[in-house]
Amino acid sequence: MDLKDMLAFRTLADELHFGRAAQQLEMSQSALSQKIRKLEDELDVQLLTRTSRAVGLTQIGELFLQSCRRTLSEAERARETVLDARDGLFGRLVIGCLGAAANGPVPELIRRLLAKEPGCMVELQHFLDAGAQVRAVIAGNIDIGFVRPAALDDKVVATHLLDESFKAFLPEEHPLAARTSLRLVDLREQPMVFLPREFNPSYYDLIVSACRSAGFEPLVKGYATSLETQLALTAANVGIALLSTLNANISRTGVVAVDIDPDDIMAPLWMIHARWQRSRLADLFIEVAAS
């Protein structure tokens, strides 16, 4: 078994279709089928279930897929490390974050890291889902993550960085736009714009729970999949967007931001990293964040 075998299996597991997987791998469908059969024979297990219409993973196949993802990720990181060193860059740190972290503490933390390690490469990846970041840290695809509350794994360490207040983003002609501050109850029966729950369940639930604690159910009139598109719907007078204060530096013509009383809603921001097998740069970044 080698990396090419793992790559073939991972691609097939992602596609669950021999034809599409073979096309991605630039090989014939029969050659891919033979490679997978040979891999199963070598391991003396059944990795896939096959019918005339569908391909699926066995329980052992699911476990093997997780190992393949980690191994291939490490192999790619090793390749990138060598290429970076060839180009005079020593070490690569991959950071995952959500919008609030990118608009908040992350740039300054990266600046302080580069002051200590100017020869490193930093890669910043945007995530909407905290759970996806946790999985990426465990798989070794990212070194550091910045998340809202999430169900964490014992392989991950979470450090509480700060608690954020919120702002209501309103159309500039809205009657509440002239206020200097608002209570959540002021938004009762006001149309609102939300991020879909499947993009970030914990963040969605935090806002809904806060509204319910204030005595009302949010009246959601629009959904948008990014901060920018939420503000676009607000500018279009679809509804009010509730966003954390760190996002207040995102401006949009026709939209006004008003403080929400922090007693009504706060959102914690956490930094996460692997408990074991961290890189030297990850440890340096953690040290910088703690200082």
C-alpha positions in Angstrom: 0.0 0.0 0.0 1.3 3.4 -0.9 0.1 7.0 -1.1 -1.3 6.5 -4.6 -3.5 3.7 -3.3 -4.7 6.0 -0.5 -5.4 8.8 -2.9 -7.4 6.5 -5.2 -9.5 5.2 -2.3 -10.1 8.7 -0.9 -11.2 10.0 -4.3 -13.5 7.1 -4.8 -14.9 7.5 -1.2 -15.6 11.2 -1.9 -17.3 10.5 -5.2 -18.9 7.1 -4.5 -18.8 6.7 -8.3 -16.1 4.8 -10.1 -16.5 6.8 -13.3 -16.2 10.2 -11.7 -13.3 9.1 -9.5 -11.4 7.6 -12.4 -11.8 10.8 -14.3 -10.4 12.8 -11.4 -7.5 10.4 -11.1 -6.9 10.4 -14.9 -7.1 6.7 -15.1 -9.5 4.2 -16.6 -12.5 2.9 -14.6 -11.3 -0.7 -14.9 -7.8 0.3 -13.6 -9.3 2.0 -10.6 -11.5 -1.0 -9.9 -8.5 -3.3 -10.0 -6.5 -0.9 -7.7 -9.2 -0.9 -5.1 -9.6 -4.7 -5.3 -5.8 -5.2 -4.9 -5.9 -2.8 -1.9 -8.7 -4.8 -0.3 -6.9 -8.1 -1.0 -3.7 -6.7 0.6 -5.5 -5.6 3.7 -7.7 -8.6 3.7 -10.8 -6.5 4.3 -13.8 -5.2 2.4 -13.6 -1.4 2.1 -16.6 -0.9 -0.2 -20.1 -2.2 -0.8 -20.8 -2.5 -4.5 -24.1 -2.9 -6.3 -25.0 -2.4 -10.0 -26.3 1.1 -9.0 -24.4 2.3 -6.0 -21.0 2.3 -4.2 -20.8 2.7 -0.4 -18.3 2.4 2.4 -18.2 -0.4 4.9 -17.6 0.4 8.6 -13.9 -0.6 8.1 -13.9 1.6 4.9 -15.0 4.6 7.0 -12.2 4.1 9.5 -9.7 3.6 6.7 -10.9 6.8 5.0 -10.1 8.8 8.1 -6.6 7.4 8.2 -6.1 8.1 4.5 -7.2 11.7 4.9 -4.7 12.2 7.8 -1.8 10.5 6.0 -2.4 12.3 2.7 -2.7 15.6 4.5 0.6 15.1 6.3 2.2 14.0 3.0 1.0 17.2 1.3 2.2 19.3 4.3 5.6 17.6 4.1 5.8 18.5 0.4 4.8 22.1 1.0 7.4 22.4 3.8 10.2 21.3 1.5 9.0 23.6 -1.3 8.8 26.5 1.2 12.3 25.9 2.4 13.5 25.7 -1.1 12.0 29.2 -1.6 13.5 30.5 1.6 10.4 30.2 3.8 10.9 28.0 6.9 7.7 26.7 8.2 4.0 27.0 7.3 1.2 27.7 9.7 -2.4 27.0 8.5 -5.1 29.0 10.4 -8.8 28.4 10.1 -11.1 31.2 11.2 -14.6 32.6 11.0 -15.4 36.1 9.9 -15.4 37.6 13.3 -11.9 36.3 14.1 -10.6 37.5 10.8 -12.1 40.9 11.5 -10.9 40.8 15.2 -7.8 39.4 16.9 -6.3 37.2 14.1 -4.5 39.8 12.1 -2.7 41.2 15.1 -1.7 37.7 16.3 -0.3 36.9 12.9 1.6 40.2 12.9 3.2 39.3 16.3 4.0 35.8 15.0 5.8 37.2 12.0 7.8 39.5 14.3 9.2 36.4 16.0 9.4 34.2 12.9 9.6 36.4 9.7 10.6 33.5 7.5 7.4 31.5 7.9 4.5 31.1 5.5 1.0 31.8 6.9 -2.2 30.4 5.3 -5.6 31.7 6.4 -8.7 29.6 5.6 -12.2 30.9 6.0 -14.7 28.5 7.7 -18.4 29.1 8.4 -18.9 26.0 10.5 -17.1 25.5 13.9 -17.5 21.7 13.6 -15.7 21.7 10.3 -12.8 23.5 12.0 -12.6 21.0 14.8 -12.5 18.2 12.3 -9.8 20.0 10.3 -7.6 20.4 13.4 -8.0 16.7 14.3 -7.2 15.7 10.7 -4.1 17.9 10.6 -5.5 20.0 7.8 -5.2 23.2 9.9 -2.9 24.0 12.8 -5.0 26.6 14.6 -8.7 27.3 14.6 -11.0 30.1 15.8 -14.5 29.1 16.6 -17.7 29.9 18.4 -19.0 27.3 20.9 -18.8 23.9 19.5 -18.8 20.3 20.6 -15.1 19.7 21.1 -13.1 16.5 20.9 -10.6 15.3 23.6 -7.9 15.6 20.9 -8.4 19.3 20.8 -7.5 22.1 23.3 -9.8 25.1 23.4 -8.7 28.4 24.9 -11.3 31.1 25.6 -10.1 34.4 24.0 -12.9 36.9 24.5 -16.6 37.5 24.7 -18.1 39.7 22.0 -21.1 42.0 22.3 -23.5 42.4 19.3 -24.7 45.1 17.0 -28.0 45.4 15.1 -27.4 46.3 11.4 -30.4 48.2 10.2 -31.4 50.0 7.0 -30.5 53.6 7.4 -34.1 54.7 7.1 -35.3 52.4 9.8 -37.0 54.1 12.8 -34.5 52.4 15.2 -31.5 53.5 13.2 -31.2 56.8 15.1 -30.9 55.1 18.5 -27.5 54.9 20.2 -28.3 51.5 21.7 -31.0 48.8 21.6 -32.3 46.0 23.8 -33.1 42.8 22.0 -36.8 43.2 23.0 -36.8 46.3 20.8 -36.5 43.9 17.8 -39.7 42.1 18.7 -41.8 41.7 15.5 -39.0 43.3 13.4 -38.1 41.3 10.3 -34.6 39.8 10.6 -31.9 38.3 8.3 -30.1 35.2 9.6 -27.2 33.0 8.5 -28.8 29.6 7.7 -28.5 27.3 10.7 -26.7 24.5 8.8 -23.7 26.9 8.2 -23.1 27.5 11.9 -25.6 25.8 14.3 -24.1 27.0 17.5 -24.1 30.7 16.4 -27.6 30.4 15.1 -28.8 28.8 18.3 -27.1 31.4 20.4 -29.0 34.3 18.7 -32.3 32.4 18.8 -31.9 31.5 22.4 -31.1 35.2 23.3 -34.2 36.4 21.5 -36.3 33.8 23.3 -34.8 34.9 26.6 -35.9 38.4 25.7 -39.5 37.1 25.3 -39.9 36.7 21.6 -39.3 34.4 18.6 -37.2 36.0 15.9 -39.2 36.9 12.7 -36.8 35.6 10.1 -37.6 37.1 6.6 -34.3 36.4 4.8 -31.3 34.1 4.9 -27.8 34.9 3.6 -24.6 32.7 3.6 -22.0 35.4 4.5 -21.7 38.6 6.4 -21.6 40.6 3.2 -24.7 39.0 1.8 -26.5 39.5 5.2 -25.7 43.2 5.0 -26.8 43.3 1.3 -30.3 42.0 2.4 -30.4 44.6 5.2 -29.6 47.3 2.7 -32.4 46.0 0.6 -34.7 46.5 3.6 -35.4 42.7 3.9 -34.6 42.7 7.6 -32.2 43.5 10.5 -29.0 41.5 10.9 -27.6 40.7 14.3 -23.8 40.4 14.1 -21.0 40.4 16.6 -19.2 43.7 17.2 -16.0 42.5 15.7 -17.8 42.6 12.3 -18.7 46.2 12.8 -15.7 47.3 10.6 -17.5 45.8 7.6 -19.4 48.7 6.1 -22.3 48.8 3.6 -23.9 51.8 2.0 -27.4 52.2 3.3 -26.8 50.2 6.6 -26.4 51.6 10.1 -24.9 49.6 13.1 -26.4 50.1 16.6 -25.1 48.6 19.8 -27.1 45.8 21.5 -27.1 45.8 25.3 -24.4 43.2 26.2 -26.6 42.0 29.0 -28.9 40.6 26.3 -26.4 38.7 24.1 -22.7 37.9 24.1 -20.7 35.5 21.9 -17.6 33.7 23.1 -14.6 33.3 20.7 -12.3 30.3 21.3 -8.9 29.3 19.8 -8.5 25.6 19.2 -5.5 23.5 18.4 -4.5 19.8 18.5 -3.6 18.4 21.9 -0.7 16.4 20.5 1.5 16.5 17.4 1.7 20.2 17.0 4.2 21.9 14.8 6.9 24.3 16.2 5.1 27.2 14.5 1.7 26.2 16.1 3.3 26.2 19.5 4.9 29.6 18.8 1.5 31.0 17.8 -0.1 29.6 20.9 2.6 31.3 23.0 2.0 34.6 21.1 -1.8 34.3 21.7 -1.2 33.7 25.4 1.1 36.7 25.9 
